[in-house]
């Protein structure tokens, strides 16, 4: 007799469990690193200015030229 007679099935589940744990830990670290750099790391990557957002809204036709000019003037004060 070898072992307890369970075969390879428990070994496969154990390996699968550890693969999930390791992948989860890696994803958590990546999320924490990317989250801290975007929210307070001083970089401007991924952040749009108010003027860029305003330009996009005008380009999509959400606001008129007059509204765009007024809002842009308000932002630049």
N, C-alpha and C positions, 0 to 999 in steps of 0.2 A: 504494500500500500504506500501511496505517495501523499503526504500531507493529510488533509482532511477530506479529500475526494471532491473538492469543488471545481477543480480544473482551472482553466484560464479566464473564466468569466469574471470572478472577483478582481483579478489582476487588471483586466481591461477597464473595469469600472474605476479602479484606483487611479490608473493612468489618466483616464478621462477626467476624473475629478481634479487632479493636479494640473492638467492642461487648462481647465476652466479657471482655476485659482490664479495661475500665472498670467493668463491672458487678461483676466479681470484686473489684476494688480497693475499690469502694464497700461491698460486703458485708463485706469484711475490716475496714475502718475501723469500720463499725457494730458488728460483733461485738466488736472490741477496746474500743470505747467502752462498750458495754453490759456487757461482762464486767468491766471495771475498776470500774464504779460499783456493781455488785451484790456484788463479792467483797471490797471493802475501802474503798469510798468513804464509809463512815460512815453511809450510808442504810440504812433497814430495809425498803425496798421488795422484795417477793418473798421475804422471809425470815419464817419462822414461828417463834414461840417454842415452847419445850418444852410449855408449858401448852396452847397452841392445838393442837398435834399430839395431846396427850393427850385433849383434848376431842373431837377428830375421831375418834380410835380408839374412845372410849366411845360416841359417836353412831353409829358403824358397827356397834357390838356386838362389837368385837374383845376388849374387856375388860369385866369385871363392875363393878358399883358399888363393891364393896369394893376391888377392884384399883385402880380410878380414885382413890378416896379415899386409899389408901395411897401411890400414886405421886405424887399431888398434894401430899400432906404431905411426901414426900421431896424434891420439887422446891423447896418453899418453905422448907426448912431452910437 
